[in-house]
Amino acid sequence: MAEPGPVIETGPIGIDFASEVLHCVARLSGGGQVAASLSLSFGLSAWMKRFGLGLDETVDTILSLRTALLSVSGLDTASEPVPLRVADRVIFVLNLAVYLEGLLGRAARALGVSPGEAADAAVELLRSN
């Protein structure tokens, strides 16, 4: 079982934001090299503005997605890397999103499903909590 992580704000805004982020990462990962993609940084910025979230809420959401993906996939939390915080919060959020793309791929492989289906399972877990 995954270690407890930050809890996404109750209500549809936090869950909807989490769903948007994770499903976009799933779509972008199909094209490869999410780290080099400007789409990810533009997407995160647009979603943050649309949902009225700051950097701290975005970090909490991505870390909650990490916990959900680890839980639904059964990946070993002891061997899964923990993203390191860096002083520049903008860079940290972007690095977390890139990390999330890698984790989503590992979770999908562990489940034997597509990244989009793994994203669906993680978001459903968040909705049920």
Secondary structure, DSSP 4 states (H G I P E B T S, - for coil): -PPP-PPP-SSHHHHHHHHHHHHHHHHHHTTS-GGG-HHHHHHHHHHHHHHT--HHHHHHHHHHHHHHHHHHHT--TTTS--PPP-S-HHHHHHHHHHHHHHHHHHHHHHHTS-HHHHHHHHHHHHHH-
